[in-house]
Amino acid sequence: MNVTEAQIAKLRAAFRLLNRFMLVMWRLGWGSTMAGPRRGYLMVLVTTGRKSGLRRLAPLNFAADPGVVYCIAGFGKTTHWLVNLLADPACEVWLPDGRRVHGVGEIVTDEAERIDVVRRVLIRAGFAAKLFEPDVDPYQAPDEQIANLGEKYGRRYEAVRIDLRGDVTGPGGPGDLVWVPPLLGAGALAAAIGWRLRRRR
């Protein structure tokens, strides 16, 4: 059964909200705590907005080989981060182990490799795979079924390969808001002490 454009729009909106939450976790330095078989294994892809020129951050499920990470665009070539990556393949990747790496991305054009990447990423995607493809077991599904995933959304899943090129340093990476929880905790403690002092007067 095909999914309507209205349903796709609602799904995109739901993922935007979820992505914002995930990005806050990463910026607080808690990105690695979000990883697990049920939650899925996430990286953050940083692209350059094709129109704005601004940094655009997208949490994505991924698979990895030495020096390479793979991800999939669930809305095909209309996926916002993929449109940016096609316009400028230079990107940045935040990995759960804390590394922040330069990358260069490209769409996987070999069909056998695309199928393999889609399967591997779905296996590591946790609840996101069940949300998008609730009737698919990526471990057992035949290649033909994996190849056709995304068609109900009107767009084939695109597989993306990102070659990792070296560490990124400087501000604006994972954990850049790590100072916020201690500050909030100190503020809450000061407020509690002030309240108790006022109560004693």
NUVOPA-733709 format. One line per field, with one value per residue: x, y, z of N, C-alpha, C in turn; residue number from 1; residue in three letters. Coordinates in Angstrom, 3 decimals, m for minus. Example, Ala and Ser with C-alpha at 12.3 -4.5 7.8 and 13.67 -1.06 7.14 Angstrom:
n.x <- 13.190|12.850
n.y <- m5.690|m2.250
n.z <- 7.800|7.080
ca.x <- 12.300|13.670
ca.y <- m4.500|m1.060
ca.z <- 7.800|7.140
c.x <- 13.200|12.900
c.y <- m3.300|0.030
c.z <- 7.800|7.870
seq <- 1|2
type <- ALA|SER
***
This chain:
n.x <- 0.849|0.631|1.939|0.407|1.032|0.358|0.572|3.288|4.289|3.498|5.015|7.593|7.525|7.275|9.730|11.419|10.958|11.835|14.496|15.454|15.426|17.307|19.596|19.982|20.692|23.149|24.616|24.743|26.552|25.800|25.521|26.491|25.045|22.626|22.716|21.966|20.636|17.784|17.194|18.743|21.697|23.395|24.741|25.819|25.275|26.761|25.987|26.265|23.958|22.309|21.166|21.202|23.788|24.435|25.340|23.924|22.428|21.945|20.719|21.474|20.884|23.445|25.943|29.225|32.505|36.092|37.321|35.122|31.691|28.253|24.987|21.402|19.011|15.882|13.757|14.485|15.982|14.895|15.330|16.268|18.899|20.383|20.038|21.486|24.019|24.531|24.824|27.078|29.551|31.354|31.522|30.738|31.149|29.777|30.615|29.505|31.515|32.706|34.372|34.998|34.729|36.059|34.403|33.617|30.925|28.931|26.447|25.637|26.013|26.157|24.031|23.939|25.599|24.150|21.832|22.999|23.978|21.578|20.346|22.216|22.181|19.498|19.419|20.824|19.244|17.287|14.343|13.594|13.722|11.640|9.552|9.482|9.495|7.660|6.975|9.169|11.925|15.118|17.242|16.420|15.019|14.653|16.934|15.530|13.274|14.454|15.604|13.400|12.406|10.982|9.492|6.796|6.636|6.970|9.509|12.601|14.814|17.856|21.264|24.118|27.536|30.149|33.299|35.771|37.940|39.669|40.316|38.201|38.612|38.025|35.408|31.826|31.143|30.186|28.968|29.179|27.464|27.903|28.312|25.886|24.051|25.462|25.378|22.624|22.013|23.460|22.101|19.546|20.139|20.979|18.591|16.980|18.290|17.990|15.193|14.754|16.078|14.495|12.165|12.808|12.850
n.y <- m1.197|2.151|5.151|8.218|11.618|13.401|11.809|11.261|13.819|14.205|12.219|13.119|15.467|14.408|13.100|15.296|16.544|14.500|14.363|16.857|16.536|14.431|15.762|17.675|15.968|14.992|17.405|18.013|16.224|13.624|11.790|9.145|7.696|7.362|5.243|1.891|m1.487|m1.368|1.377|2.100|2.773|5.705|8.400|11.787|13.760|16.452|18.844|21.337|23.864|24.106|26.431|28.311|28.206|27.585|25.524|22.319|19.923|16.463|13.689|10.314|6.864|4.386|2.374|0.922|0.658|0.220|3.457|4.390|5.398|4.459|5.436|5.788|7.387|7.970|9.174|9.141|10.864|13.284|13.784|16.027|16.417|14.909|16.224|18.527|17.345|16.363|18.728|19.777|17.783|17.699|17.170|16.718|14.398|13.185|10.785|8.037|7.339|9.659|10.812|13.311|13.963|14.844|14.392|12.970|12.678|10.434|9.117|5.685|3.846|1.302|m1.425|m3.861|m3.236|m1.099|m2.412|m4.022|m2.065|m0.784|m2.915|m3.427|m0.986|m0.852|m3.028|m2.008|0.035|0.010|1.124|2.875|1.492|m0.298|1.472|2.638|0.367|m1.872|m4.512|m5.854|m7.966|m7.292|m9.031|m11.434|m10.877|m11.221|m10.187|m8.928|m7.859|m6.040|m4.353|m3.032|m1.489|1.465|2.170|2.394|4.890|6.319|6.824|5.450|4.017|5.633|4.805|5.934|6.618|7.627|8.770|8.909|11.466|12.682|14.099|16.581|19.713|22.304|24.728|24.014|21.332|17.920|17.832|20.517|21.886|20.984|22.289|23.219|21.543|21.444|24.205|24.728|23.033|24.239|26.659|25.784|24.744|27.063|28.489|26.848|26.998|29.738|29.855|28.332|29.889|32.185|31.124|30.716|33.188
n.z <- 0.000|m0.937|0.488|1.243|0.114|2.119|4.394|4.277|4.706|7.368|8.581|8.036|9.583|12.158|12.386|12.247|14.715|16.445|15.634|16.483|19.246|19.472|18.545|20.541|22.641|21.654|21.543|24.202|24.976|25.303|23.281|22.839|24.656|23.524|21.846|20.919|20.588|20.442|20.351|18.237|16.248|16.060|14.126|13.605|10.846|9.257|7.025|4.389|3.908|0.853|m0.132|1.966|2.942|5.507|8.367|8.522|10.521|10.899|12.551|11.968|11.286|10.909|9.227|9.328|7.926|8.021|7.874|6.510|6.472|6.198|5.195|4.862|2.761|3.597|2.253|m0.336|m3.137|m2.532|0.080|2.566|3.679|1.890|m0.536|0.049|0.352|m2.184|m3.534|m2.312|m1.592|0.545|4.001|7.511|10.141|13.118|15.403|17.515|19.324|20.016|18.158|15.683|12.400|9.199|6.066|2.825|0.752|m1.264|m3.505|m3.526|m6.354|m7.449|m7.673|m6.215|m4.073|m3.018|m2.061|m0.104|1.675|2.482|3.823|5.913|7.328|8.134|9.871|11.990|12.828|14.804|16.453|14.419|12.007|12.372|12.450|9.874|8.214|9.168|8.583|7.713|8.017|8.317|8.529|7.385|5.048|1.505|m1.126|m3.197|m1.946|m0.162|m2.043|m3.091|m1.072|0.249|m1.897|m1.355|m0.347|m2.540|m3.324|m3.842|m1.451|m0.986|m0.907|0.803|0.717|2.795|2.794|5.201|6.181|8.032|11.305|12.815|14.317|16.786|17.640|17.996|17.827|18.820|22.147|22.665|24.275|26.810|29.150|30.016|31.679|34.299|34.891|35.019|37.126|39.210|39.296|40.059|42.581|43.922|43.851|45.449|47.918|48.410|48.633|50.984|52.848|52.797|53.824|56.452|57.586
ca.x <- 0.000|1.409|1.706|0.036|1.921|0.008|1.171|4.736|4.551|3.378|6.163|8.743|7.388|7.572|11.166|12.075|10.889|12.723|15.875|15.836|15.733|18.567|20.690|20.225|21.439|24.522|25.284|24.979|27.598|25.176|25.221|26.768|24.030|21.434|22.934|21.618|19.897|16.406|17.192|19.475|23.037|23.280|25.785|25.274|25.862|26.715|26.127|26.114|22.702|22.582|20.696|21.560|25.207|24.586|25.510|22.683|22.755|20.935|21.051|21.174|21.389|24.576|26.819|30.591|33.692|37.243|37.472|33.907|30.377|27.156|23.668|20.392|18.066|14.590|12.844|15.137|16.777|14.267|15.735|16.904|20.352|21.006|20.071|22.646|25.253|24.757|25.299|28.427|29.847|32.147|30.634|31.343|30.442|29.985|30.449|29.150|32.692|33.202|35.160|34.382|35.579|35.740|33.995|33.168|29.828|28.428|25.425|26.078|25.365|26.104|22.784|24.212|26.135|23.045|21.005|23.763|24.008|20.237|20.136|23.080|21.723|18.232|19.722|21.336|18.393|16.400|12.923|13.341|13.447|10.295|8.590|9.397|9.241|7.280|6.774|10.407|13.018|16.291|18.137|15.912|14.357|15.449|17.480|14.508|12.429|15.264|15.798|12.187|11.973|10.836|8.578|5.478|6.736|7.129|10.923|13.485|15.868|19.181|22.378|25.164|28.851|30.921|34.698|36.250|39.197|40.532|39.621|37.803|38.820|37.414|34.085|30.652|31.030|29.418|29.316|29.417|26.581|28.105|28.322|24.533|23.490|25.997|24.903|21.232|22.028|23.901|21.009|18.478|20.592|20.942|17.188|16.474|18.867|17.336|13.828|14.809|16.445|13.317|11.173|13.228|12.705
ca.y <- 0.000|3.371|6.179|9.470|12.755|13.966|10.941|11.482|15.109|13.993|11.423|14.034|16.377|13.628|12.871|16.565|16.722|13.518|14.747|17.966|15.951|13.708|16.716|18.241|14.956|15.004|18.653|17.951|15.234|12.345|11.070|7.718|7.044|7.144|4.094|0.582|m2.290|m0.908|2.790|2.239|3.340|6.990|9.396|13.068|14.240|17.916|19.276|22.776|24.167|24.475|27.800|29.206|28.150|27.318|24.126|21.585|18.717|15.409|12.401|9.251|5.521|4.169|1.212|1.408|m0.122|1.074|4.650|4.676|5.172|4.367|5.769|5.728|8.501|7.314|9.815|9.172|12.044|14.496|13.922|17.343|16.364|14.358|17.314|19.340|16.597|16.299|20.048|19.951|16.485|17.848|17.105|16.401|13.291|12.967|9.367|7.803|7.223|10.995|11.370|14.305|13.646|15.328|13.339|13.297|11.745|10.170|8.088|4.372|3.603|m0.139|m1.901|m4.875|m2.537|m0.342|m3.350|m4.416|m0.929|m0.617|m4.000|m3.228|0.163|m1.219|m3.921|m1.189|1.220|m0.078|1.419|3.605|0.494|m0.834|2.517|2.786|m0.916|m2.769|m5.893|m6.323|m8.447|m7.063|m10.187|m12.545|m10.447|m11.441|m8.974|m8.244|m7.071|m4.916|m3.448|m2.272|m0.706|2.887|2.419|2.817|6.332|6.923|7.140|4.368|4.371|5.850|4.496|6.954|6.279|8.793|8.475|9.729|12.043|13.242|14.678|17.992|20.359|23.626|24.795|23.632|19.892|17.229|18.234|21.964|22.407|20.155|23.175|23.643|20.874|21.944|25.562|24.625|22.425|25.260|27.615|25.166|24.661|28.416|28.847|26.079|27.580|31.018|29.602|27.889|31.042|33.064|30.447|30.809|34.562
ca.z <- 0.000|m1.024|1.496|0.584|0.359|3.420|5.402|4.220|5.352|8.812|8.991|8.036|10.724|13.362|12.437|12.554|16.167|17.054|15.329|17.346|20.554|19.346|18.409|21.867|23.387|21.161|21.908|25.636|25.219|25.639|22.050|22.925|25.486|22.712|20.967|21.435|19.606|20.288|19.959|16.993|16.336|15.371|13.952|13.157|9.591|9.125|5.635|4.164|3.224|m0.542|m0.355|3.066|3.260|6.938|8.771|8.759|11.259|10.787|13.158|11.020|11.526|10.020|9.308|9.136|7.629|8.318|7.060|5.741|7.068|5.238|5.701|3.804|2.681|3.610|1.310|m1.638|m3.493|m2.005|1.476|2.633|3.864|0.688|m1.515|0.418|0.114|m3.623|m3.959|m1.763|m0.956|1.766|5.151|8.802|10.777|14.546|15.683|18.922|20.188|20.300|17.068|14.797|11.257|7.859|5.149|1.470|0.514|m2.612|m3.604|m3.989|m7.649|m7.723|m7.073|m5.194|m2.903|m2.424|m1.305|1.079|2.603|3.051|4.791|7.073|8.108|8.774|10.991|13.095|12.980|15.961|16.289|13.180|10.964|12.618|12.133|8.428|7.543|10.271|8.143|7.096|8.849|7.461|8.574|6.594|3.810|0.283|m1.737|m4.005|m1.052|0.294|m3.184|m3.364|0.075|m0.019|m3.015|m0.864|m0.127|m3.851|m3.533|m3.447|m0.504|m1.548|m0.014|0.715|1.253|3.213|3.082|6.306|5.711|9.075|12.443|12.840|15.606|16.887|18.273|17.221|17.671|19.859|23.502|22.802|25.322|27.993|30.319|30.385|32.868|35.578|35.144|35.460|38.454|40.162|39.430|40.838|43.968|44.486|44.059|46.592|49.137|48.621|49.093|52.373|53.678|52.898|54.686|57.865|58.090
c.x <- 0.880|1.002|1.427|1.049|1.633|0.617|2.685|5.103|4.482|4.571|7.429|8.704|7.727|9.072|11.936|12.091|11.838|14.186|16.351|16.206|17.080|19.751|21.011|21.043|22.907|25.263|25.531|26.078|27.077|24.866|25.425|25.719|22.760|21.538|22.565|20.786|18.472|16.334|17.837|20.826|23.094|24.615|25.066|26.027|25.672|26.984|26.018|24.834|22.954|22.151|21.221|23.062|25.488|24.785|24.149|23.031|21.612|21.420|20.595|21.666|22.485|25.173|28.216|31.534|34.883|37.351|36.242|32.687|29.335|25.857|22.684|19.455|16.669|13.567|13.520|15.897|16.118|14.616|16.603|18.418|21.058|21.063|21.265|23.955|25.559|25.265|26.723|28.773|30.692|31.210|31.453|30.499|30.800|29.670|30.196|30.344|33.337|34.026|34.314|35.272|35.096|35.334|33.665|32.138|29.473|27.355|26.057|25.308|25.281|24.917|23.025|24.744|25.035|22.179|21.705|23.787|22.652|19.992|20.951|22.607|20.407|18.458|20.144|20.410|17.420|14.964|12.623|13.030|12.042|9.225|8.385|8.963|8.861|7.163|8.040|11.392|14.297|17.302|17.733|15.341|15.242|15.904|16.433|13.620|13.195|15.418|14.596|11.699|11.981|9.844|7.201|5.459|6.929|8.568|11.763|14.493|17.186|20.229|23.496|26.429|29.575|32.329|35.198|37.682|40.098|39.725|39.317|38.072|38.127|36.021|32.985|30.470|30.187|29.913|29.529|28.500|26.757|28.088|26.917|23.989|24.110|25.510|23.466|21.150|22.432|22.802|19.875|18.857|20.538|19.504|16.616|17.002|18.196|15.920|13.810|15.165|15.259|12.269|11.524|13.029|11.310
c.y <- 1.241|4.353|7.491|10.566|13.387|13.132|11.100|12.781|14.975|13.204|12.271|14.945|15.659|13.402|14.163|16.815|15.760|13.895|15.901|17.470|15.246|14.672|17.389|17.261|14.937|16.246|18.743|16.951|13.852|11.500|9.576|6.977|6.751|5.882|2.792|m0.179|m1.812|0.535|2.989|2.891|4.571|7.694|10.704|13.478|15.744|18.267|20.801|23.022|24.714|25.903|28.761|29.284|27.861|25.833|23.510|20.234|17.714|14.149|11.272|7.912|5.220|2.781|1.697|0.296|0.771|2.243|5.074|4.527|5.184|4.771|5.690|6.923|7.908|7.920|10.019|10.459|13.355|14.721|15.171|17.261|15.806|15.406|18.223|18.647|16.481|17.633|20.308|18.683|16.577|17.925|16.828|15.321|13.251|11.508|9.133|7.696|8.578|11.605|12.314|14.374|14.356|14.147|13.890|12.234|11.590|9.097|6.793|4.039|2.126|m0.736|m2.945|m4.228|m1.732|m1.245|m3.752|m3.300|m0.740|m1.683|m3.749|m2.071|m0.167|m2.125|m3.116|m0.025|1.150|0.256|2.128|2.643|m0.064|0.199|2.638|1.490|m1.972|m4.240|m6.517|m6.762|m8.304|m8.202|m11.251|m12.142|m10.718|m10.119|m8.206|m7.368|m5.843|m3.882|m2.538|m1.430|0.781|3.189|2.873|4.306|7.076|7.254|5.987|4.864|4.543|5.522|5.498|6.446|7.575|8.337|9.449|10.166|12.600|13.952|16.163|18.529|21.715|23.573|24.247|22.160|19.248|17.634|19.725|22.612|21.646|20.982|23.503|22.899|21.320|23.341|25.542|24.036|23.429|26.293|27.074|25.078|26.028|28.840|28.121|26.650|28.909|30.845|29.200|29.041|31.988|32.443|30.603|32.223|34.807
c.z <- 0.000|0.069|0.778|0.914|1.715|4.551|5.439|4.923|6.873|9.348|9.038|9.265|12.028|13.495|12.704|14.055|16.875|16.836|16.209|18.737|20.513|19.280|19.747|22.700|22.962|21.624|23.414|25.991|25.540|24.408|22.158|23.738|24.695|21.863|21.665|20.425|19.384|19.810|18.592|17.229|15.439|15.235|13.639|11.900|9.506|7.665|5.573|3.375|1.830|m0.854|0.708|3.294|4.724|7.201|9.058|9.369|11.168|11.499|12.223|11.554|10.516|10.211|8.960|8.718|7.952|7.339|6.296|6.647|5.956|5.928|4.546|3.919|2.521|2.667|m0.043|m1.872|m3.094|m0.537|1.616|2.761|2.637|m0.419|m1.225|0.064|m1.372|m4.158|m3.486|m0.992|0.310|2.971|6.405|9.442|12.254|14.833|17.172|19.858|20.479|19.188|16.211|13.557|9.997|6.986|3.778|1.086|m0.950|m2.547|m4.104|m5.268|m8.014|m6.975|m5.994|m3.919|m2.220|m1.559|m0.011|2.120|3.264|4.117|6.071|7.952|8.812|9.972|12.222|13.456|14.145|15.623|14.976|12.034|11.123|12.285|10.630|7.741|8.578|9.867|7.554|8.169|8.032|7.498|7.558|5.234|2.598|m0.313|m2.523|m3.136|m0.537|m0.817|m3.395|m2.191|m0.260|m1.120|m2.543|m0.524|m1.439|m4.196|m3.020|m2.416|m1.250|m0.492|m0.259|1.400|1.594|3.577|4.140|6.020|6.810|10.132|12.242|14.242|15.607|17.480|17.367|17.029|18.748|21.242|23.672|23.842|26.636|29.278|30.820|31.608|34.187|35.921|35.648|36.860|39.520|40.386|40.274|42.307|44.640|44.760|45.268|47.901|49.456|49.152|50.554|53.302|53.877|53.846|56.162|58.429|58.632
seq <- 1|2|3|4|5|6|7|8|9|10|11|12|13|14|15|16|17|18|19|20|21|22|23|24|25|26|27|28|29|30|31|32|33|34|35|36|37|38|39|40|41|42|43|44|45|46|47|48|49|50|51|52|53|54|55|56|57|58|59|60|61|62|63|64|65|66|67|68|69|70|71|72|73|74|75|76|77|78|79|80|81|82|83|84|85|86|87|88|89|90|91|92|93|94|95|96|97|98|99|100|101|102|103|104|105|106|107|108|109|110|111|112|113|114|115|116|117|118|119|120|121|122|123|124|125|126|127|128|129|130|131|132|133|134|135|136|137|138|139|140|141|142|143|144|145|146|147|148|149|150|151|152|153|154|155|156|157|158|159|160|161|162|163|164|165|166|167|168|169|170|171|172|173|174|175|176|177|178|179|180|181|182|183|184|185|186|187|188|189|190|191|192|193|194|195|196|197|198|199|200|201
type <- MET|ASN|VAL|THR|GLU|ALA|GLN|ILE|ALA|LYS|LEU|ARG|ALA|ALA|PHE|ARG|LEU|LEU|ASN|ARG|PHE|MET|LEU|VAL|MET|TRP|ARG|LEU|GLY|TRP|GLY|SER|THR|MET|ALA|GLY|PRO|ARG|ARG|GLY|TYR|LEU|MET|VAL|LEU|VAL|THR|THR|GLY|ARG|LYS|SER|GLY|LEU|ARG|ARG|LEU|ALA|PRO|LEU|ASN|PHE|ALA|ALA|ASP|PRO|GLY|VAL|VAL|TYR|CYS|ILE|ALA|GLY|PHE|GLY|LYS|THR|THR|HIS|TRP|LEU|VAL|ASN|LEU|LEU|ALA|ASP|PRO|ALA|CYS|GLU|VAL|TRP|LEU|PRO|ASP|GLY|ARG|ARG|VAL|HIS|GLY|VAL|GLY|GLU|ILE|VAL|THR|ASP|GLU|ALA|GLU|ARG|ILE|ASP|VAL|VAL|ARG|ARG|VAL|LEU|ILE|ARG|ALA|GLY|PHE|ALA|ALA|LYS|LEU|PHE|GLU|PRO|ASP|VAL|ASP|PRO|TYR|GLN|ALA|PRO|ASP|GLU|GLN|ILE|ALA|ASN|LEU|GLY|GLU|LYS|TYR|GLY|ARG|ARG|TYR|GLU|ALA|VAL|ARG|ILE|ASP|LEU|ARG|GLY|ASP|VAL|THR|GLY|PRO|GLY|GLY|PRO|GLY|ASP|LEU|VAL|TRP|VAL|PRO|PRO|LEU|LEU|GLY|ALA|GLY|ALA|LEU|ALA|ALA|ALA|ILE|GLY|TRP|ARG|LEU|ARG|ARG|ARG|ARG
***
